[in-house]
């Protein structure tokens, strides 16, 4: 089980702790489980928190298994009060565990503001005088591949906790070659991550004689996996399906420091054909394409309740940063060596699967047509030109749009979401496309021109404050950030909020012009004439961008800043002048 974290401020250690505790408590043989935490932030606070969590795990895991606790992330489990229907023994144990978890939380919180414990424990000496982006390899817990050759690996983000203790993990492409690896809650076989193709295995699933001869040739594995004899031995045993290697932990840690150094992978295949593939911020999708291109298939598991749940950033600036990062990462995939357009016919990825990847990797490019869709009706209304056909053709268009909307609404309600969630989802998709992904195009353009590089920004993670269900039952489907009641839409002075404000003002101007009779006056002096259909679409656009409409009348962090508003007004004036000009 592999957990990744990078920033103790944006990814609070208590969140990482809960994820790890939920993983350690799954209903799986303990002697076959190994949990690894990779901290790119080199944070002694994160390590301190994990050390304290390991002590708490000694009572938390037995408690979960004794009483068959379903949600095994403590911060989720203890949000609700003690169930009144349980016996006295459970009540006593519940109170004890809750008290110990509160002590753990306080220790982590106190350690955040006071680092005296760094000096009092020699175990933290390795963290002294280190920087997150410049430090030697620090190994405090085992490195997979040197201590264990477990055939299966689970990759989990630091904010993705186990929600269902007995089960692990798009539906839309599950029937083709399988769902896409999306970075968290995904299982991989070690053989696949070591770069094997489906052709390298025989009918029994073992390494074929041809592949064995090719891969085990003298120097072959060393060129691909690096110069460490121990890691090469580990790879051979994993490829041959042998059991875990047995060696002294002390020796393994020294070897792990060598293998864990960022310079170790130079002149090897790590990041190119082996392990998680680089060259994109969307390394998960990049890796997924590489796996499917070698002929492998994947499976989609959707238990109810969900096996994993996560914590998403609040709606606003932080979410905008995350959406832009995803959009940029997808465009990087579209234009790099792993592009789904490459090897269209000779690779082992199925044609329809490749189309699915093309659709996903082109997310950022959607911003251009989406922007036109949001502005074109307003332009036609201001310019007094018709956008839609009249009569029967208009009726057909309205019918098709209505059918599509009803179908997507049915899909949302079928999986347990509300009508409000459906509306907010439609709104968020339009906001993402016209704002964040618009800047993704700028990012990738500057990268392709060699002007600047794309920089990974870790987004702030937050711990949810409420949930449904009782304390010892699995968390049900929750509208995380989708429901309007889950939180307001925060706005700041960043450029992310300029396109949305501009779109709302343009459509409001067009609607105002229509209702005061500007178009009626223009019709008397010629022109094709625009009508009610265009006005209705403008109203629909304003409804979709409702957070920006409300931001015009609010103050503080929920209102549109004067700097953004003034820029949007200026652009709107230019748009109106351009539109009404004959």
C-alpha positions in Angstrom: 0.0 0.0 0.0 1.7 3.2 -1.2 0.7 6.6 0.1 2.1 9.9 -1.3 2.3 13.3 0.3 4.3 16.4 -0.5 3.5 19.4 1.7 2.7 19.3 5.5 0.9 22.7 5.2 -1.4 22.0 2.3 -1.7 18.3 3.2 -2.1 18.3 7.0 -0.2 15.4 8.7 -3.4 14.4 10.6 -5.0 13.7 7.2 -2.1 11.5 6.2 -2.3 9.7 9.6 -6.0 8.9 9.1 -5.3 7.6 5.6 -2.6 5.3 6.9 -4.6 4.1 9.9 -7.5 3.2 7.6 -5.2 1.2 5.4 -3.6 -0.7 8.3 -7.0 -1.6 9.6 -8.4 -3.3 6.4 -9.7 -6.8 6.7 -6.7 -8.5 5.1 -4.0 -10.8 6.6 -1.7 -8.5 8.5 1.4 -10.5 7.6 0.7 -9.8 3.9 0.3 -6.1 4.3 3.0 -3.4 4.0 2.3 0.3 4.0 4.8 2.8 2.6 4.5 6.6 2.9 6.5 8.7 0.4 6.9 12.3 1.6 8.4 14.5 -1.2 8.2 17.4 1.3 10.8 15.9 3.6 8.8 16.9 6.6 9.9 15.9 10.1 6.4 16.8 11.2 4.8 14.2 8.9 7.3 11.6 10.2 6.6 12.5 13.8 2.9 12.2 13.2 3.3 8.8 11.6 5.4 7.6 14.5 2.7 8.6 16.9 0.1 7.0 14.7 1.9 3.7 14.7 1.4 3.6 18.5 -2.2 4.4 18.2 -2.6 1.8 15.5 -1.8 -0.9 18.1 -5.2 -0.3 19.8 -7.1 1.1 16.8 -6.7 -1.9 14.5 -7.8 -4.5 17.1 -10.8 -2.3 18.1 -11.9 -2.1 14.4 -11.7 -5.8 13.9 -13.2 -6.7 17.2 -16.4 -4.6 16.6 -16.4 -4.8 12.8 -16.0 -1.1 12.4 -16.8 -0.3 8.8 -15.3 3.2 8.4 -11.8 2.9 9.7 -10.5 6.4 9.4 -10.7 7.7 13.0 -11.6 11.3 12.1 -14.6 10.0 10.1 -15.6 7.4 12.7 -15.6 9.8 15.7 -17.5 12.6 14.0 -20.8 11.1 15.2 -21.7 10.5 18.9 -21.6 7.1 20.6 -24.3 4.8 19.2 -26.8 4.3 22.0 -27.7 0.7 21.0 -24.3 -0.8 21.9 -23.4 -2.8 25.0 -21.3 -1.5 28.0 -18.1 -3.2 26.9 -18.3 -1.5 23.5 -19.1 1.8 25.2 -16.0 1.5 27.4 -13.7 0.6 24.5 -15.2 3.3 22.3 -14.6 6.0 25.0 -11.0 4.8 25.5 -10.2 4.8 21.8 -11.8 8.2 21.2 -9.7 9.6 24.1 -6.5 8.2 22.7 -7.3 9.5 19.2 -7.9 13.0 20.7 -4.5 12.8 22.4 -2.9 11.8 19.1 -4.6 14.8 17.3 -3.5 17.2 20.0 0.1 15.9 19.8 0.2 16.4 16.1 -1.4 19.9 16.4 1.0 20.9 19.2 4.0 19.6 17.2 2.9 21.9 14.3 3.6 25.0 16.3 6.5 23.8 18.5 9.4 21.8 17.1 11.3 21.2 20.4 10.7 17.4 19.9 13.1 17.6 16.9 16.0 18.2 19.3 15.0 15.8 21.9 14.9 12.7 19.7 18.0 11.5 17.7 15.6 9.8 15.3 15.0 13.2 13.7 18.6 14.1 13.2 18.4 13.2 9.5 15.9 16.0 9.0 18.2 18.8 10.3 19.3 21.4 7.7 17.2 19.8 5.0 15.1 21.5 2.3 12.1 19.9 0.6 13.7 20.1 -2.9 17.3 19.5 -1.9 18.2 16.8 0.6 19.8 13.4 0.9 17.7 10.2 0.8 15.9 9.7 4.2 14.6 6.2 4.8 12.7 5.6 8.0 10.3 2.8 6.9 11.0 0.2 4.4 11.2 0.6 0.6 9.1 -1.7 -1.5 11.0 -4.0 -3.8 13.9 -4.4 -1.3 11.8 -5.8 1.6 8.8 -7.1 -0.1 7.9 -8.4 -3.6 4.1 -8.3 -3.0 2.5 -9.1 -6.3 -0.2 -6.4 -5.9 0.2 -2.7 -5.1 -2.5 -0.2 -3.9 -1.8 3.5 -4.7 -3.6 5.9 -2.5 -3.4 9.7 -2.2 -2.8 11.0 1.3 -6.4 12.4 1.5 -8.0 9.2 0.3 -9.1 7.0 3.2 -10.5 3.5 3.2 -14.3 3.8 3.5 -15.3 0.2 3.3 -13.1 -2.2 5.3 -14.0 -5.4 3.3 -13.7 -4.1 -0.3 -11.1 -2.2 -2.4 -11.2 -0.5 -5.8 -15.0 5.2 -15.4 -17.7 3.3 -15.7 -18.0 4.6 -19.3 -15.0 2.7 -20.7 -15.0 -0.3 -18.3 -16.4 -2.4 -21.1 -13.6 -1.7 -23.6 -10.1 -2.2 -22.3 -10.9 -1.0 -18.8 -11.0 2.2 -16.7 -8.2 4.7 -16.6 -5.7 4.9 -13.7 -6.7 8.2 -12.0 -4.0 8.4 -9.3 -5.7 7.0 -6.2 -7.6 4.0 -5.1 -6.1 1.8 -7.9 -4.5 -1.6 -7.7 -1.6 -2.6 -9.9 0.3 -5.9 -10.4 4.0 -5.5 -9.9 4.7 -7.3 -13.2 2.8 -4.6 -15.1 4.5 -1.8 -13.3 7.9 -3.4 -14.2 7.1 -2.8 -17.9 6.0 -6.2 -19.0 3.8 -6.6 -22.1 0.9 -9.0 -22.4 3.1 -10.9 -25.0 5.8 -11.5 -22.3 3.6 -14.0 -20.5 2.6 -17.5 -21.5 -0.9 -19.1 -21.2 -0.3 -19.9 -17.5 0.5 -16.3 -16.7 4.2 -17.0 -16.1 7.1 -15.2 -17.8 7.5 -16.8 -21.3 10.8 -18.4 -22.3 11.4 -15.7 -25.0 10.8 -12.9 -22.5 13.0 -14.6 -19.9 15.9 -14.9 -22.3 15.5 -11.3 -23.4 15.0 -9.7 -19.9 17.5 -11.8 -18.0 20.3 -11.4 -20.5 23.5 -10.1 -19.0 23.3 -6.5 -18.2 19.7 -6.1 -19.5 18.0 -5.6 -16.2 20.8 -3.4 -14.8 20.4 -1.0 -17.8 16.7 -0.7 -17.2 16.4 -0.9 -13.4 19.7 0.6 -12.3 23.0 -0.6 -10.9 21.9 -1.9 -7.6 22.3 -5.7 -7.5 19.7 -6.0 -4.8 17.0 -4.3 -6.8 17.8 -6.4 -9.9 17.5 -9.5 -7.7 14.2 -8.2 -6.4 12.9 -7.6 -9.9 13.9 -11.1 -11.1 12.1 -12.7 -8.1 9.0 -10.5 -8.7 8.9 -11.3 -12.4 9.3 -15.0 -11.6 6.6 -14.9 -9.0 8.8 -15.9 -6.1 8.0 -15.1 -2.4 9.3 -12.1 -0.5 13.1 -11.9 -0.1 14.4 -12.4 3.4 17.2 -10.1 4.4 18.3 -7.9 7.3 16.4 -4.7 7.7 19.6 -2.7 8.5 21.2 -3.7 5.2 18.0 -3.1 3.3 17.8 0.5 4.6 21.3 1.3 3.5 20.5 -0.1 0.0 17.2 1.7 0.0 19.0 5.1 0.5 20.9 4.4 -2.6 17.9 3.3 -4.6 15.8 6.1 -3.3 18.2 8.9 -4.4 16.8 10.9 -7.3 20.1 10.4 -9.2 19.8 6.6 -9.1 17.3 6.5 -12.0 19.4 8.5 -14.4 20.3 6.5 -17.6 17.7 3.9 -16.6 14.1 3.2 -17.8 12.4 4.4 -14.6 9.8 7.0 -15.5 10.1 6.1 -19.2 8.8 2.5 -19.5 9.0 1.3 -15.9 7.0 2.4 -12.9 5.0 5.7 -12.9 5.8 7.5 -16.2 7.0 11.1 -16.1 6.7 14.0 -18.6 3.3 15.2 -17.3 1.7 16.5 -14.2 -1.0 13.9 -15.0 1.5 11.1 -14.5 -1.4 8.7 -13.5 -3.0 9.0 -17.0 0.4 8.9 -18.6 1.1 5.7 -16.8 -2.3 4.3 -17.6 -1.8 4.9 -21.4 1.5 3.0 -21.1 -0.1 0.0 -19.4 -3.0 -0.2 -21.9 -0.6 0.3 -24.9 1.2 -2.9 -23.9 -2.1 -4.9 -24.2 -3.2 -5.0 -20.6 -6.8 -4.6 -19.5 -8.1 -3.1 -16.2 -11.3 -3.7 -14.2 -13.7 -1.3 -12.6 -15.0 -2.1 -9.2 -17.8 0.0 -7.8 -18.9 -1.3 -4.4 -21.7 0.3 -2.4 -20.7 2.0 -0.2 -17.6 3.2 -2.1 -14.3 1.5 -1.1 -12.5 4.9 -0.8 -13.5 8.4 -0.2 -11.4 11.6 -0.3 -11.2 15.2 0.8 -11.6 17.8 -2.0 -10.6 21.4 -1.7 -13.3 24.0 -1.0 -15.0 25.6 -4.1 -13.0 28.6 -5.0 -9.4 29.6 -5.7 -7.9 26.3 -4.4 -10.2 24.2 -6.6 -9.4 26.4 -9.6 -5.7 25.7 -9.1 -6.3 22.0 -9.0 -8.6 22.0 -12.1 -6.0 24.0 -14.0 -3.3 21.5 -13.0 -5.4 18.6 -14.2 -6.2 20.3 -17.5 -2.6 21.2 -18.1 -1.5 17.6 -17.2 -4.0 16.2 -19.6 -2.8 18.5 -22.4 0.8 17.4 -21.6 -0.2 13.8 -22.2 -1.9 14.8 -25.5 1.3 16.4 -26.8 4.0 14.1 -25.3 5.4 10.7 -26.4 2.6 8.9 -24.7 -0.1 10.8 -26.7 -3.1 8.6 -27.5 -2.7 9.9 -31.1 0.7 8.1 -31.4 0.8 4.5 -32.6 -2.9 4.7 -33.5 -2.9 1.4 -35.3 0.2 -0.5 -34.3 0.1 -0.5 -30.5 -2.0 -2.9 -28.5 -4.5 -0.3 -27.3 -7.9 -0.8 -28.7 -9.3 1.8 -31.1 -12.2 2.8 -28.9 -10.0 2.9 -25.8 -7.7 5.3 -27.6 -10.7 7.5 -28.5 -11.5 7.6 -24.8 -8.0 8.7 -23.9 -8.1 11.3 -26.7 -11.4 12.7 -25.3 -9.9 12.9 -21.7 -6.5 14.3 -22.7 -8.2 17.1 -24.7 -10.1 18.4 -21.7 -8.2 21.7 -21.8 -9.0 22.4 -25.5 -12.7 22.3 -24.6 -12.3 25.8 -23.2 -12.3 27.4 -26.6 -15.7 26.1 -27.9 -17.2 26.4 -24.4 -16.2 30.1 -24.4 -17.8 30.6 -27.8 -21.0 28.8 -26.7 -21.3 31.1 -23.7 -20.7 34.3 -25.8 -22.2 33.6 -29.2 -25.9 34.0 -28.2 -25.1 37.3 -26.5 -23.3 38.5 -29.6 -26.2 37.5 -31.9 -28.6 39.3 -29.5 -26.5 42.5 -29.5 -25.8 42.3 -33.2 -29.4 41.6 -34.1 -28.6 38.4 -36.0 -30.3 35.0 -35.7 -28.4 32.1 -34.1 -31.0 29.5 -34.3 -33.3 28.4 -37.2 -37.0 29.1 -37.0 -40.1 26.9 -36.8 -39.7 23.1 -36.8 -35.9 23.1 -36.8 -35.9 25.1 -33.6 -38.3 22.7 -32.0 -36.1 19.8 -32.9 -33.0 21.5 -31.3 -35.0 22.3 -28.1 -36.2 18.7 -27.9 -32.7 17.2 -28.3 -31.3 19.5 -25.7 -34.1 18.7 -23.3 -33.7 15.0 -23.8 -29.9 15.3 -23.1 -30.5 17.3 -19.9 -33.2 14.9 -18.7 -30.8 11.9 -19.4 -27.9 13.4 -17.5 -30.3 14.3 -14.6 -31.5 10.7 -14.6 -27.9 9.5 -14.4 -27.2 11.7 -11.4 -30.4 10.6 -9.5 -29.8 7.0 -10.4 -26.5 6.9 -8.4 -28.0 8.8 -5.4 -27.3 12.4 -6.1 -29.8 15.2 -5.9 -31.3 17.6 -8.5 -29.2 20.4 -6.9 -26.1 18.3 -7.3 -26.9 17.9 -11.0 -27.3 21.6 -11.5 -24.2 22.5 -9.6 -22.2 19.9 -11.6 -23.3 21.4 -14.9 -22.3 24.8 -13.5 -18.9 23.7 -12.3 -18.1 22.0 -15.6 -18.8 25.2 -17.5 -16.8 27.2 -15.0 -13.9 24.8 -15.2 -13.9 24.8 -19.0 -14.1 28.6 -19.5 -11.7 29.5 -16.7 -9.1 26.9 -15.5 -8.7 25.1 -18.7 -8.4 28.3 -20.6 -5.2 29.0 -18.6 -4.2 25.3 -19.2 -3.9 26.1 -22.9 -1.7 29.1 -22.0 0.5 26.8 -19.8 1.0 24.2 -22.5 1.6 26.7 -25.2 4.4 28.4 -23.3 5.9 24.9 -22.5 5.8 23.8 -26.2 7.4 27.1 -27.2 10.1 26.6 -24.6 9.3 29.8 -22.9 8.5 28.4 -19.5 8.0 25.1 -17.7 4.9 23.8 -16.0 5.2 23.9 -12.2 3.3 21.5 -9.9 1.4 23.3 -7.2 0.1 21.2 -4.3 -3.4 22.2 -3.4 -4.8 22.7 0.1 -6.5 19.6 1.5 -9.3 20.0 4.1 -10.9 17.5 6.5 -14.7 17.3 6.1 -16.7 18.4 9.1 -19.8 16.4 8.7 -21.2 13.2 7.3 -24.3 11.1 7.2 -24.8 7.8 8.9 -24.0 6.5 12.4 -20.5 6.2 13.8 -20.1 2.5 13.1 -21.6 2.4 9.6 -20.0 3.0 6.3 -20.1 6.5 4.9 -22.8 6.8 2.2 -22.6 8.8 -1.0 -22.0 12.4 -0.1 -22.2 15.5 -2.4 -18.6 16.5 -1.7 -18.5 20.1 -2.8 -21.4 19.6 -5.3 -24.3 20.6 -3.1 -24.8 24.3 -2.7 -25.4 23.7 1.0 -21.8 22.2 1.3 -20.3 25.7 1.1 -20.2 29.0 -0.7 -18.1 29.7 -3.8 -15.1 31.7 -2.7 -13.6 34.3 -5.0 -10.3 36.2 -4.9 -8.5 38.6 -7.2 -6.8 35.9 -9.3 -7.3 35.8 -13.1 -9.2 32.6 -12.7 -12.4 34.6 -12.0 -12.1 37.1 -14.8 -13.6 34.9 -17.6 -16.6 33.9 -15.6 -17.3 37.5 -14.5 -16.9 38.7 -18.1 -19.3 36.0 -19.4 -22.0 37.0 -16.9 -21.7 40.7 -17.6 -21.8 40.2 -21.4 -25.0 38.1 -21.2 -26.6 40.5 -18.7 -25.9 43.3 -21.1 -27.4 41.4 -24.0 -30.5 40.5 -22.0 -30.9 44.2 -20.9 -30.6 45.4 -24.4 -33.2 42.9 -25.6 -35.7 43.8 -23.0 -35.4 47.6 -23.3 -36.3 47.3 -27.0 -32.9 47.8 -28.6 -33.5 44.8 -30.8 -37.0 45.9 -31.8 -35.6 49.3 -32.9 -32.9 47.5 -34.9 -35.4 45.3 -36.6 -37.2 48.4 -38.0 -34.0 49.4 -39.7 -33.2 46.1 -41.2 -31.3 43.0 -40.2 -32.2 39.4 -39.8 -33.6 39.9 -36.3 -32.9 37.9 -33.2 -35.6 36.6 -30.9 -36.7 34.9 -27.8 -34.5 31.8 -28.3 -31.3 33.7 -28.1 -32.5 35.7 -25.1 -33.4 32.4 -23.3 -30.0 31.0 -23.9 -28.4 34.1 -22.4 -30.6 33.7 -19.3 -29.5 30.0 -19.2 -25.8 31.1 -19.3 -26.3 33.5 -16.4 -28.0 30.7 -14.4 -25.1 28.4 -15.1 -22.7 31.1 -13.9 -24.8 31.8 -10.9 -21.8 32.0 -8.4 -20.4 34.9 -10.4 -23.8 36.6 -10.6 -24.1 36.4 -6.8 -20.5 37.6 -6.5 -21.5 40.9 -8.1 -23.7 41.7 -5.0 -21.6 40.3 -2.2 -18.5 41.5 -0.4 -15.5 39.9 1.2 -14.2 36.5 0.0 -17.6 35.7 -1.6 -17.7 38.8 -3.7 -15.9 39.7 -6.9 -13.0 42.0 -6.1 -13.0 45.5 -7.6 -9.9 44.8 -9.7 -11.5 41.8 -11.4 -14.8 43.6 -11.8 -13.2 46.6 -13.4 -11.3 44.4 -15.9 -14.4 42.5 -16.7 -16.4 45.7 -17.3 -13.8 47.0 -19.7 -13.8 43.8 -21.7 -17.6 43.8 -21.7 -17.7 47.3 -23.1 -15.3 46.3 -25.9 -17.5 43.2 -26.6 -20.7 45.2 -26.7 -19.2 47.9 -29.0 -17.8 45.2 -31.3 -21.1 43.4 -31.4 -23.4 46.3 -32.2 -21.1 47.8 -34.8 -22.5 47.3 -38.3 
